[in-house]
């Protein structure tokens, strides 16, 4: 029987924004690419605060122009201590103009971003997308073979695993993970309000975790509310009107009367990090490589940096006539991404743990740190630059990362 396996230069497994970004970036680098995986449900109510480095990458990939009109700028970021503790940190405001930016980034609804990425993917002649479930991933000496639910088989010398925290690609490459689960759950919802947000993201620090309101176009915002599990379940069970009132109270009515939009979700907080970000011709991006809590707008931004980094490295290897899935490419990719991921995860973990701690000296240190950010301009600006665009450069062929 003839071999009916379809071959390409690169395979991307997954259906979310990180997978789509990797596929678009690979194709734009001149690499014939197939993207295979089920697309995420359009009922997803989450949003993503895309920071300046991610915006630069999406601009160069031809994606940002397709969705920029449906995103809200983040011009001011405000941190408010709402713990009610003896030692309270001062309020801190970060302004984008302090680091010569029009905005720190833009907040966009995930389905809108995915629509733009899919539209760009359809426009690239060397990118094929297949909306089908991947049921097997088999790495070999010269290529990786993927089997779909339909029975179709695909192979390529490089596979990019962007298939989420329970990644089949990661398991196929025999890559272990380390994991930590927090006793916290994030409640997410989008809402309308009667007062303007003025392009300001406000993060209230509470004894259960951050309560963060992020602007959306018009008098709308997205909310990520980190709570203890039983509190999150109780709030999630409320009617729309009841939950809207609880959110308004927690926000101290800064945005006026709240009205919930359809869709709400609960996400248990955890971290998970792969021991390696690539092995056996499989590179891992996004949550297949690392999971971090939805704090500080880092999760998907890290995933997008993963995607454009592996695309850039594969493109350079191809241009030099080298094997794009070889060990040296994957080792270089792991080295390029691990420091960024580790440092972001550490900062978020420390910030979260110090917020939850009842240890007075630790509360004092946290307050002192925020006081220093508020009063010391050069320190505040350095933190803003690193948080928004770490080592940011223009993307692919103009440098994607």
N, C-alpha and C positions, 0 to 999 in steps of 0.2 A: 504493500500500500504506500502511495507517495506521501511524503511529509507535507502536511497542510499547515505547518506552523508559519505564521506571518513574521517576517523579520523587519527590524528597524534599527536605527543607530542607538536610540535610547527609548526606554519605557518609563512612564511615570504611573505609579499605582496610587489611586486616591481620587477624591472628588471635590474636596474643599478648596479654600483659597490658596493654601500653600502648594497643593498639587497643581492647580491651574497656573500659578505663578511659575513654578518650576518648568512646566511643559512649555509655556509661552517663552520663557527665558532661553530654554534649550533650543527651541525652534528658531528664535531670533538670532541665536548664535550660529545658525546654519546647520544644526544637527537634526536629521530626520527623526521625529518623535511621535510616539503613540501614548496617549493618556487613557488609561482604563480604570474604571471604578464607578460605583453608584454615586450619583450626584446627591448632595445633602438636601433634606426637605426644605421647601420654601417657607415652612412655618417657623423657621429659626428666627427668634426675636432678638438675638444678640447683635451688638454693634461692635465695631473695632475703632479704637483711636489710633489712626495711622500717623506715626510720627514722621518728622521731616525726612529722615533717611529712606523710609518706605515710600513716601510720596515721590522722592527723586527717582527711585527705582521704577515705580509704576509709570511715571512720566516717560522715561526712556523706553519702557516696554510698550508704549502706546496705549496704556490702559486708563491712566488717570483722566484723560480728556473725555472718556466715555462715562465717567461717573462723578466728576468733580462737582457738577451742579446739584447733586443730591447729598452733599456732605457739608458739615458745619465746621467752621474754623475754631480752633482752640487757641485763643489769644491770651487768656489769663488762666492760670491754675492756682487755686486757692486751697490751702490746708487749714482746717479748723479743729482744734482740740475740743471734743465734746464728751470727754470721759467723765467729767465732774469730779476728778480726783484732786487730792490736795496739791500736788505739783502738776500744773497744767502748762502745756507748751504754748508759746505765743502763736497767733495766727500768722501764716506766711503766705505771701502772694508772689507768684512768678509771672513776669510779663515777657511775652515773646520779643518785644522791641529791645529788651535789654541785651539780647544776643543777636540783634540785627535780623530778626525773622519777622515776617508778617504774621505768622502763626506757628505754634509748636507742632501742629499737625491738624488733621481733620478727622472728625468722628463720622462714621458711615455705617449704615445698616448692612449686615453681612450679605443678605440676598442681593442688595444693590451692587456690592463689590463683586460678587460671584457672577452676576449678569454681565458686568463689564468685562471681566476676565474671560468669560465664555464667548462673548462677542469678538474679543481680540483673538482668541484661539481659532475661531472659525475663519478669520481673515488670513491666517498664516497657511500657505500652501503645503508646507512640510510638517504640519501638525495634524494628526488624526485623533479624534476623541471617540471613545466607545463607552456608552452608558450601560455597563453590565457588571455584575458582581464578580470579583476576583475570588476564586475558590482554592487556588494553589499557586505557590511561588517556589520555583526550584532553581537554585543557583548551580551553575556548572562551571567547568574549567574555562570555557570561552564565552559563555553567555548566561543570561538568566531567562528562564522560561516561565511564563505566566499562563494559567488556564482559567478561562472564564466560565460562568454558569452555562452559557450557551454551548460550551464544548470547544469553542475557538481557542487556539493556542498562539501566543505571541512570544517572541524572543528578541533580545538585544544584548550587546556587550555591557551596557550599563542600565541598571534599574534604580529608579529613585522611589524610595518608599515614603509616601506622604499619606499613609493610610491610618493615621490616628494613634491614640495611646495604646490600643490593643493590636498593634501592627503585626500583620501577617508577614510582611517583608522582614521585620526585625527578628521574628521567630525563625524564619527560614535561614537567615544569616547566622543564627545561633548567638545573637548578641544579648547579653544579660542586662538587667536594669536594676537600679537602686530606687527605692520608693519610700516616701514618708506621707502619711495621711494626717491632716489637721482635723481637730474637732470643731470644724467650721463648715458652713454651707453658704454659697452665694445665691441670693435670690436676684434674678434679672427680670427686668420689665421695661418697656418703653411707655412714656406718658406725655400728656399735654398739660400745660400749666398756663395760668392767666397772666403771669409776669414774665418779662423777657429775661433770658439767661445772659444776655450781653456777651456771648461767646466765651463765657467763663465756666470752667469745670470746677466744681466745688467738692472737696473730699472731707467729710466729717470723720474724725477719728473717734471711734466709740470703744467701749470696753469689750465688744465682741468682734471688732474689726472695722474696716473702712465702710462708710456709706457714701457712695460716689455718684454724683449727678454730672453727666457729660452732655454737652449741647448736641442737639440735632437741628436740622433746618426748621425755621419758624419757632413758635413757642412750644418746642418739644425737647425732651431730654431722654437719655437712657439712664437707667439706674442699675448699679451693682451694689447690693446690700449684703455684707458679710455678717453672718449671725451664727449663734449656736444651733446645732441641728434641730432641737425641739422648737426653738423660736422660729426658725425658718419654716418648718412644717406648719406651725400654727398660723403664721402670716399667709403662707401659700394657700391655706384652706379658706381664707376669708373671701367674701364677695368683692367685686371690683370696687364698689363704693367704700367698703370697710377698709380694704387695703390702701386705697388712695388716701383716706384720712390718716392712716398710720404713717404713710410715707410723708405726707405734708407735715405731720407733727415732728417726725424725725428730722425733716429738713428745716425746721423752725420757720416754715411758711415763707422762705426766701423767694420761692417762685410762685407764691400764691396758691390758689386752689388747683388741685391735681385731678386729672381724669386719666384712667388707665386705658392703654390701647390693647387690643386682643393679644393674647399670648404672654405667658410668664413661665419661668423655668427655675429649677433648683440644680445647683452644681456643687457636689462635695469638693472641698479644697484638698489638693494633694500635690506632691511633686513626684516626678518620675524622670530619671535620666539614664539614657543608654550608656553602657560601658564604653562603647565605640560608636561613632556616627557613621561608620561605613565598614563593610567587610564582604568578601565573596561577591564582588561586583554589585553590591547593593549599598547605596547611600541613603541615609535617613534624614528627613527634613520635618520640621514642625513637630507635632505631638508624638510622632513616631520616634523622634530623637529625644525630646524633652517636654515635660509637662510642668508648668508653673502656675501658681494661683492667679486669678484675674485681678491682680493688684498692680498699679503702676503702668498699665498699658504696654506690657512687654511681650505677652504671649505670642500673638500673631505677628508682631513686628519681628521677633526672633525667627519665626518660621519663614517669613519673607526673605530675611537675610540669609537663612540656610539655602533657600531655593535659588536665589541669584548667585550665591557663592559656588554651589556645585555646577550651575550652568556655565559660569565664567571659567571655572577650572576645566570642565569638560571641553569647552570651546577652545581653550588654549592648547589642551592636549591634542585635540583633533587637528588644529592648525599646524601643529608641530609633527603631525604624522604618527602620534603615539596612541596607544590603546586607552580610550576614555574611561574604561572601567577597571583599569589595572590598579594593583595595590598601592602604587605610589600616589595616584590621584586621590584615592580614598583616604590614605594617611594624611596627605596634605589638607584635604577637606576637613578631617577631624581636627587637625591642629589649628586650622583657621577659625573654626567655629567654637571650639571648646571653651576658650577663655571668655568669650563674649557671653555664652550661655551660663557658665559657672558664676561669673561676676554678677549678672542680672539676678540669677536665682538666689545668690547669697544676700544681696541687698534687700530683695523682697522678703526673704525669710527673716532677716534681722529686724526689718521694719515691722513685720507682722508680730513677731515674738515680743518685741519690746512694747508694742501697743497692748498686748494681752497681759503682760506681766503685772502682778501686784507688788513687785519688789520695789520699794521706794527709791533706792539709789539708782536702779535701772530706769525708772520713770524720770528721775532727775537728769540722767545722762541724755535721755531722749529729748527732753525739753531743752537742755543746753545745746544739743545739736541743731534743733530747729531754730533756736534763738540765734545761733551763729549764722545759719543760712539767711535769716531775716536781716541781720545787721551787717554782715560782711559781704559787700558787693562782689568782689572777685571770686570768693568761694561760691556764692550763689550762682554766678554766671558760669563758672566751671562745671558745677553740678548740672545746670540746665543743658549746657552743650553736650555733655556726655550722655545725659538721659535721653535727649531728643535724637541725636545723630552720632553715635559712637563711631569714630573713624570713618564717617560717611564720605562717600565719593559718588560720582555719577555712575550709572550702571553700564553693563555689558558693552564691550567694544569701546565704551567711554568710561568703563568701570562701573559695574552695577552696585558695588557695596562701599 
